[in-house]
Amino acid sequence: MPQPLHPERPAVNQNVPLPSRLTAAAIAAAVIVGLAAGGCGSSSSSSKSTGGTATTAVTKPQFLAKANAICTQGNKQTDAANAKLGKNPTQAQIAAVLKTATVPSIQAQIDGIRALGAPSGDQATVTNMLNLAQADLNKVKSNAALLTAGGASPFADFAKVAHPYGLKACAANA
């Protein structure tokens, strides 16, 4: 199984102010977009490692089914964390959910999909998608307000490649 390209970094810069007028619903929507873009939540693997290079017999339909399931599970985890925020969460509560639930869930989704391997002939496409997802998540890690801002999804770069490929549960709202 390939190792992550980036070493662990702090999940969220808690000094970034978040808009105080956001409701839990707006936060939930932004986080769902992020989760959908990032991948899924499980890290089960059907790939084999030989000499540090992942090989797999996974077909594209199998890959898509497993990867979309990972995203769906991750979305459920994030939805549950968001539901606990209530109607008027404080900035500290929002930052805590981002740090302890949202960002780790998206990272687990990326890692889980990466662990699946790639369908034959699609290695470059899958690697590119996951690298885009990781780059998008790294932006969120350095500026958590991107998930709560009203503009474009911070996972739009990933979604532009992933959705046409068939990863529709990942970054579904991006």
Backbone as a ProteinNet text record, in pm:
[ID]
protein_1_A
[PRIMARY]
MPQPLHPERPAVNQNVPLPSRLTAAAIAAAVIVGLAAGGCGSSSSSSKSTGGTATTAVTKPQFLAKANAICTQGNKQTDAANAKLGKNPTQAQIAAVLKTATVPSIQAQIDGIRALGAPSGDQATVTNMLNLAQADLNKVKSNAALLTAGGASPFADFAKVAHPYGLKACAANA
[TERTIARY]
85.9	0	89.3	63.3	148.1	130.9	238.6	235.8	180.4	116.3	67.6	182.4	151.6	254.3	295.7	209	236.1	241.5	339.5	341.4	223.4	190.8	80.6	107.7	7.1	15	-95.5	-82	-192.8	-320.4	-432.2	-556.3	-615.4	-617.6	-685.6	-611.2	-596.5	-543.2	-658	-660.6	-773.3	-773.5	-670.9	-669.1	-747	-794.8	-869.9	-1011.5	-1054.6	-1189.8	-1292.6	-1399.9	-1508.5	-1624.8	-1698.6	-1811.1	-1909.5	-1946.9	-2032.1	-2178.2	-2217.4	-2356.8	-2398.6	-2307.1	-2339.9	-2430.2	-2523.2	-2608.7	-2551.7	-2600.2	-2555.2	-2586.2	-2697.4	-2733.6	-2631.5	-2588.2	-2489.1	-2356.9	-2319.9	-2195.7	-2206.4	-2319.9	-2339.4	-2329.4	-2390.6	-2385.7	-2242.6	-2167.6	-2029.1	-1944.5	-1966.1	-1889	-1925.2	-2052.3	-2094.2	-2025.6	-2018.5	-1948.1	-1803.6	-1741.7	-1603	-1584.7	-1673.5	-1662.7	-1686.6	-1785.3	-1815.1	-1696.3	-1627.1	-1512.2	-1394	-1377.3	-1257.2	-1248.1	-1353.3	-1348.7	-1441.3	-1402.1	-1491.5	-1425.8	-1490.1	-1443.5	-1382.6	-1394	-1343	-1203.3	-1126.5	-993.6	-969.4	-1074.8	-1055.9	-983.3	-905.7	-822.3	-830.3	-834.2	-830.4	-706.2	-614.1	-493.5	-382.8	-288.6	-173.5	-50.5	46	167.3	281.8	353.4	469.8	583.8	681.3	798.1	766.3	663.8	630.5	538.2	505.8	416.7	285.1	175.5	45.1	3.4	-45.7	-105.1	-244.7	-332.8	-470.1	-540.8	-642.8	-724.6	-862	-872.6	-1001.1	-1042.8	-1169.8	-1223.3	-1273.3	-1300	-1350.6	-1484.8	-1580	-1705.9	-1685.4	-1595	-1565.7	-1503.1	-1407	-1340.3	-1441.7	-1526.6	-1625.1	-1723.5	-1767.2	-1861	-1796.8	-1673.7	-1605.1	-1571.6	-1521.5	-1482.7	-1605.5	-1714.1	-1835.7	-1891.6	-1877.9	-1922.4	-1838	-1708.6	-1620.8	-1667.4	-1698.3	-1744.7	-1878.2	-1968.5	-2100.4	-2086	-2000.4	-1977.5	-1915.6	-1819.7	-1757.4	-1857.3	-1946.5	-2050.2	-2140.7	-2173.8	-2258.2	-2187.5	-2058.4	-1982.3	-1981.5	-1960.9	-1957.2	-2095.7	-2198.3	-2334.6	-2365.6	-2323.5	-2347.6	-2275.1	-2152.3	-2076.4	-2141.6	-2188.8	-2253.9	-2385.1	-2456.8	-2585.7	-2568.9	-2455.4	-2428.9	-2401.3	-2379.2	-2348.4	-2468.3	-2587.1	-2704.5	-2727.3	-2819.1	-2858.5	-2761.9	-2701.5	-2612.9	-2478	-2396.7	-2267.2	-2172.3	-2085	-1981.8	-1868.4	-1784	-1668.3	-1579.3	-1567.8	-1485.3	-1544.3	-1677.2	-1741.5	-1721.2	-1736.2	-1716.3	-1572.3	-1477.7	-1335.6	-1306.7	-1368.5	-1345.6	-1398.3	-1516.6	-1572.6	-1486.2	-1441.7	-1354.5	-1226.2	-1168.6	-1040.8	-1055.6	-1159.5	-1169.8	-1253.9	-1339.6	-1427.1	-1413.2	-1432	-1438.7	-1307	-1201.1	-1072.4	-1022.9	-1027.6	-984.3	-1070.4	-1199.9	-1286.3	-1250	-1227.2	-1189.5	-1054.8	-960	-829.7	-845.1	-930.4	-954.1	-1017.1	-1102.9	-1163.6	-1057.9	-973.2	-866	-776.6	-736.2	-648.4	-717.4	-847.4	-922.5	-933.7	-959.5	-969.5	-832.5	-729.3	-593.3	-557	-603	-570.9	-640.5	-744	-814.5	-730.2	-632.1	-560.3	-638.7	-601.3	-669.3	-698.7	-807.2	-834.9	-721.1	-700.3	-595	-612.8	-507	-509.1	-553.1	-605	-655.3	-568	-450.2	-364.8	-335.4	-301.6	-267.4	-389.3	-505.8	-627.7	-661.3	-656	-688.7	-585.8	-459.6	-355.2	-376.5	-406.8	-432.1	-552	-660.5	-779.3	-745.1	-675.3	-644.6	-543.9	-451.8	-359.5	-433.8	-533	-615.3	-694.4	-752.1	-827.3	-736.7	-614.9	-521.3	-481.2	-455.4	-419.2	-534.3	-657.4	-774.4	-788.6	-769.9	-778.8	-667.9	-549.3	-439.2	-472.1	-543.1	-587.4	-682.5	-773.3	-869.5	-795.5	-696.7	-619.8	-553.6	-508.1	-441.1	-538.6	-662.5	-763.3	-901.5	-940.2	-1067	-1187.2	-1173.7	-1285.3	-1329.5	-1244.9	-1283.6	-1406.7	-1422.2	-1537.9	-1665	-1652	-1770.5	-1800.3	-1715.2	-1738.1	-1849.6	-1916.8	-2028.1	-1989.7	-1863	-1819.3	-1809.7	-1724.7	-1705.2	-1648.7	-1679.3	-1628.3	-1476.4	-1410.6	-1265.1	-1222.6	-1319.4	-1289.6	-1333.3	-1353.1	-1398.3	-1296.4	-1167	-1063.6	-1076.1	-1092.4	-1109.7	-1237.6	-1346.9	-1477.5	-1479.4	-1407.1	-1404.9	-1350.5	-1263.6	-1205.5	-1282.1	-1317.6	-1378.3	-1519.7	-1601.7	-1741.4	-1754.7	-1686.2	-1695.7	-1642.8	-1546.6	-1491.4	-1592	-1680.7	-1782.3	-1784.2	-1693.3	-1693	-1791.3	-1918.5	-2021.6	-2058.4	-2032.3	-2061.8	-1952.5	-1840.1	-1728.6	-1741.7	-1747.1	-1763.8	-1890.7	-1997.8	-2123.5	-2176.3	-2154.2	-2208.3	-2106.4	-1992.7	-1887.4	-1913.9
-118.1	0	122.7	219.2	338.5	422.1	486.9	573.3	709.5	781.6	916.8	1004.9	1095	1181.8	1292.1	1326.5	1438	1388.7	1435	1397.9	1461.8	1406.8	1461.8	1607.7	1688	1829.8	1861	1971.5	2009.4	2021	1973.4	1964.2	2100.1	2193.3	2319.6	2431.7	2544.2	2662.1	2726.5	2712.2	2759.6	2910.8	2978.8	3124.1	3188.4	3108.1	3160.9	3190.4	3316.4	3348.6	3291.7	3239	3187.9	3284.9	3301.5	3393.8	3355.6	3453.3	3423.3	3410.8	3453.4	3449.2	3315.5	3222.3	3093.3	3012.6	2946.7	2857	2716.9	2629.6	2490.4	2430.7	2469.6	2416.6	2457.6	2582.6	2628.7	2557.3	2538.3	2467	2323.6	2261.6	2123	2111	2204.1	2199.5	2213.7	2305.5	2326.1	2203.2	2142.1	2024.8	1906.5	1894	1785.7	1800	1921.2	1945.4	1899.8	1936.6	1898	1748.6	1683.5	1538.8	1470.3	1516.9	1454.6	1467.6	1579.2	1599.3	1516.6	1504.9	1443.3	1296	1225.6	1082.1	1020.8	910.7	839.8	808	725.3	708.4	576.6	476.4	344.8	328.4	240.1	218.5	71.6	-0.9	-139.4	-144.2	-248.2	-252.7	-388.7	-389.7	-514.7	-521.4	-429.6	-428.7	-504.3	-548.9	-621.3	-536.4	-547.7	-469.5	-562.2	-525.8	-603.7	-508.3	-512.8	-428.5	-280.2	-241.2	-101.6	-48.4	-130	-86.2	-161	-87.9	-151.4	-213.1	-334.9	-400	-440.2	-446.2	-478.2	-541.7	-618.3	-678.2	-612.6	-494.7	-427.8	-373.1	-395.5	-339.8	-198.7	-122.4	13.1	11	-73.9	-77.1	-113.7	-206.8	-242.2	-124.3	-59.7	55.4	164.5	197.3	303.4	268.1	143.6	102.8	116.5	70.2	77.2	221	299.2	437.5	521.7	505.9	581	538.8	412.3	365.8	429.7	443.9	509.8	653.9	722.4	861.8	871.2	781.4	781.4	762.7	670.5	647.3	770.6	831.9	953	1066.4	1078.5	1182.1	1160.1	1035.5	1004	1043.7	1017.6	1053.6	1204.3	1276.8	1421.9	1478.4	1422.1	1466.5	1449.5	1337	1311.9	1414.3	1447.4	1547.5	1684.6	1717.9	1847.2	1857.1	1747	1746.8	1783.2	1752.5	1782.6	1930.6	2007.8	2150.2	2231.9	2188.3	2265.7	2381.1	2472.4	2580.4	2697.8	2730.6	2847.3	2810.3	2736.4	2695.4	2813.8	2804.4	2906.5	2878.1	2978.1	2958.7	2846.7	2838.3	2733.5	2595.3	2583	2454.9	2416.2	2513.2	2487	2443	2514.2	2479.8	2340.7	2306	2173.9	2063.2	2083	1981.6	1968.6	2080.8	2075.3	1997.9	2027.6	1965.1	1818.1	1784.8	1648.6	1554.5	1607.8	1519.6	1539.3	1661.6	1685.3	1655.1	1722.5	1703.3	1559.3	1497.8	1357.8	1263.6	1291.1	1206.8	1217.6	1339.1	1356.8	1290.7	1304.8	1240.3	1089.1	1034.7	890.1	844.9	928.5	895	889.3	989.6	992	869.6	842.8	728.9	596.6	587.4	465.2	438.3	541.8	524.9	491.9	557.8	530	383.3	329.4	191.2	89	130.7	37.9	-4.4	75.4	52.2	119.2	93.8	156.5	51.4	70.6	-20.9	-17.1	-127.3	-137.8	-29.3	43	149.3	283.7	286.5	411.1	461.8	405.9	445.2	594.5	650.1	792.3	878.9	841.1	917.2	913.7	796.2	781.8	855.9	842.7	914.3	1065	1113.6	1256.1	1300.8	1224.1	1259.4	1269.3	1170.8	1167.6	1275.8	1307.1	1417.3	1550.3	1567.6	1688.5	1696.4	1583.1	1580.5	1616.4	1562.5	1591.7	1738.7	1793.7	1935.2	2023.4	1986.8	2062.8	2053.5	1934.5	1918.3	1996.2	1997.5	2072.8	2221.7	2273.5	2413.1	2434.4	2339.1	2348.6	2339.9	2254	2240.8	2372.6	2447.6	2574	2691	2672.7	2778.9	2714.8	2675.3	2605.2	2687.6	2818.3	2903.7	2873.1	2808.4	2771.2	2680.7	2598.6	2509.7	2582.5	2695	2765.5	2889	2920.2	3036.6	3003.9	3103.9	3082.6	3064.3	3072.3	3064.9	2922	2903.4	2773	2673.6	2548.7	2442.4	2437.4	2418.2	2404	2273.8	2186.3	2058.8	2056.5	2173.5	2182.5	2123.7	2141.3	2086.8	1934.9	1871.8	1727	1685.7	1754.5	1718	1722.9	1817.9	1831	1705.3	1633.9	1511.2	1389.1	1389.2	1271.7	1243.5	1345.6	1323.1	1261.9	1314.5	1249.6	1105.6	1077.3	942	846.3	899.1	815	823.7	901.1	919.2	1031.7	999.1	1100.9	1122.8	1027.7	1045.8	1128.2	1141.5	1219.1	1361.4	1457.2	1598.5	1618.1	1556.7	1555.5	1695.5	1788.5	1924.4	2023.4	1973.1	2063	2100.9
0	0	0	-90.4	-95	30.6	67.4	185	147.2	241.2	211.2	164.7	72.2	15.6	110.7	206.2	295.1	439.1	517.1	658.6	730	844.8	923.2	955.9	942.7	973.3	1072.1	1143.7	1231.5	1150	1205.5	1130.6	1095.3	1187.9	1162.3	1232.5	1168.2	1233.1	1308	1439.1	1516.8	1532.6	1483.5	1490.9	1376.6	1282	1170.1	1217.7	1209.6	1254.3	1157.5	1211.8	1131	1139.6	1034.1	1038.3	1148.6	1229.5	1343.6	1305.2	1186.5	1149	1088.4	1077.9	1019	1110.4	1051.7	1127	1116.8	1199.1	1193.5	1057.3	998.3	867	761.3	764.8	667.8	688.6	812	842.8	794.8	823.2	781.6	630.1	558.9	412.9	362.8	421.7	379.3	409.1	523.2	560.5	472	437.8	349.1	214	164.5	39.2	53.2	163.7	185.7	192.7	263.2	275	143.4	75.4	-50.8	-144.7	-139.6	-226.6	-181.5	-51.2	0.5	-19.1	-23.1	-34.4	63.7	123.4	210.9	343.2	428.1	563.8	600.8	523.5	557.7	502.5	562	507.5	476.4	440.6	402.7	269.7	249.8	131.4	65.9	-65.6	-138.1	-225.1	-203.7	-285.5	-214.5	-294.5	-241.7	-264.5	-176.4	-192.1	-226.8	-331.6	-371.1	-395.8	-308.1	-325.3	-320.1	-242.8	-227.8	-336.4	-436.7	-542.9	-529.9	-523.4	-509.2	-641.7	-633.3	-749	-708.2	-805	-770.1	-888.2	-857	-960.6	-961.2	-899.1	-888.2	-1025.3	-1058.8	-1181.9	-1152.9	-1258.3	-1237.8	-1164.8	-1201.5	-1125.5	-977.4	-949.7	-810.2	-737.3	-801.8	-742.3	-709.8	-807.5	-787	-675.7	-671.6	-566.5	-428.9	-415.8	-286.6	-249.4	-344.7	-316.2	-281.4	-355.7	-323.8	-188.6	-152.6	-20.1	90	66.3	163.3	183.7	74.8	84.9	156.5	124.9	189	339	381.1	523.9	589.3	522	575.4	588.8	491.2	497.2	618.6	646.6	763.2	892.4	902.1	1021.1	1041.8	934.9	945.3	976.6	914.5	944.3	1092.2	1149.5	1291.8	1378.4	1342.8	1418.7	1406.7	1288.4	1266.9	1343.7	1351.9	1421.4	1568.6	1623.8	1765	1789.7	1683.2	1699	1744.9	1710.5	1747	1651.8	1689.4	1598.8	1596	1705.6	1713	1773.8	1699.9	1755.6	1768.3	1865	1881.2	1782.9	1763.6	1676.7	1730.9	1861.5	1922	1893.5	1898.8	1869.9	1722.9	1634.7	1492.3	1467	1524.4	1506.8	1560.5	1673	1732.1	1640.7	1583.5	1493	1368.4	1314.9	1197.9	1228.7	1344.1	1381	1418	1493.5	1546.4	1461.9	1374.7	1297.5	1146.7	1099.7	955.9	884.7	924.8	857.6	871	990.7	998	912.1	902.6	820.3	673.2	626.6	485.9	459	551.5	533.7	529.3	615.7	616.1	484.3	427.1	299	189.2	184.4	84.1	101.7	225.2	252.1	218.3	249.9	221.6	72.5	-3.7	-149	-207.2	-157.7	-205.7	-180	-67.7	-31.7	-121.5	-192.6	-280.5	-400.4	-434.5	-558.9	-670.1	-793.1	-906.5	-1012	-1084.6	-1195.9	-1298.2	-1362.9	-1463.1	-1568.6	-1595.5	-1694.1	-1639.5	-1517.9	-1459	-1344.3	-1326.6	-1215.2	-1216.6	-1331.2	-1338.5	-1304.3	-1352.6	-1325.5	-1177.1	-1116.9	-974.6	-889.6	-923.6	-849.5	-859.1	-977.6	-996.2	-911.4	-914.4	-835.3	-687.4	-637.7	-494.8	-457.3	-547.3	-521	-516.7	-604.8	-600.7	-470.6	-428.9	-302.6	-185.7	-185.4	-76.4	-77.9	-195.7	-205.2	-157.6	-196.2	-150.8	1	56.3	202	271.9	214.9	275.6	282.1	181.1	185.3	302.6	322.3	433.3	566.6	574.6	698.7	736.7	637.3	666.8	678.3	632	641.4	650.2	770	791.8	749.1	743.5	703.2	560	480.6	345.2	344.9	449.2	456.8	496.7	561.7	607.9	524.6	430.8	343.9	244.9	198	107.9	-37.6	-71.2	-210.4	-261.4	-358.1	-419.7	-318.8	-340.2	-254.4	-262.5	-147.8	-153.2	-221.1	-251.1	-315.7	-461.9	-520	-658.8	-756.4	-728.9	-818	-826.6	-712	-706.3	-779.2	-750.1	-805.2	-957.7	-1015.8	-1162.1	-1229.4	-1161.8	-1216	-1165.3	-1037.7	-974.7	-1023.4	-1036.2	-1075	-1214.4	-1315.9	-1447.2	-1445.3	-1358.6	-1348.4	-1284.8	-1200.8	-1136.8	-986.1	-925.2	-780.1	-746.2	-747.2	-729.7	-583.3	-496	-353.4	-285.9	-352.3	-299.8	-352.2	-260.9	-295.9	-378	-333.7	-408.7	-435.9	-346.2	-362.6	-415.7	-460.7	-510	-654.1
[MASK]
++++++++++++++++++++++++++++++++++++++++++++++++++++++++++++++++++++++++++++++++++++++++++++++++++++++++++++++++++++++++++++++++++++++++++++++++++++++++++++++++++++++++++++++

